[in-house]
Structure formats: C-alpha cells, structure tokens
Amino acid sequence: MDSAIPTLTLLSGEQHIELYKVLKVQGMMSAGGEAKHVISTGQVTVNGEVETRKRKKVVAGEVVSFNGESVKIIAE
C-alpha cells in the first residue's frame, strides 16, 4: 500500500523539512508563496489531517497530501 506513495528522502543529518518546502520540492507548487497560500487555506493534509501551519516541521514517516497527490517523508 505505502509502496505506491512517492517518497521524499530527508538529507543526511536533517531531522525534518518545513511543510511548504515539501510542496515546492515535490513540484506540487511552483513557488513557496503559492505553497504557503494553499496550506493557510486548509488545502493540505499531514497524515490525513488538515494542517494550516506553513512551517510545520514534517518528519520521517509522515504523509503530506495536496490536490490528490501524496508524498511520504523518509529518512536517509
């Protein structure tokens, strides 16, 4: 089941990545400002729950979803 979800690997030494950066790095949004907007308007979920904190620290094991796309954060 989880194998079908694309992954984003944290770099060595990283403990987390900010939520808006996940959307930008994964190409779900073209700019950080757009990512922050969709987060603040409640369009993004983390582990199935709406998240409105743009700089929420997303850690390994969490799944971020937006507009029908999901990505699982994993550690290196």
Steps between C-alpha positions, in 0.01 A plus 500: 500500500762759606726388215266678256558835674799700369764579761712799592824410676638733765867578450756351735485687830159653433235426761210673320391712203256790513159422351501769231839373380358150450243635254763703314767227486249240381377730222148522642545880498736708289580756770523518877245781516241288321574210734455720807166624365349154440621387843352802679164446327475141626564316174791288628492201734769330705415142592142560388440806717474858370813699582507880476847567643722586204822428684383184676795268543421183307701198614577154361195277486249779439293522181423840342206526257377777271266501201486121467877454529683358800862463606648306792799650679778251569840522666822428311 
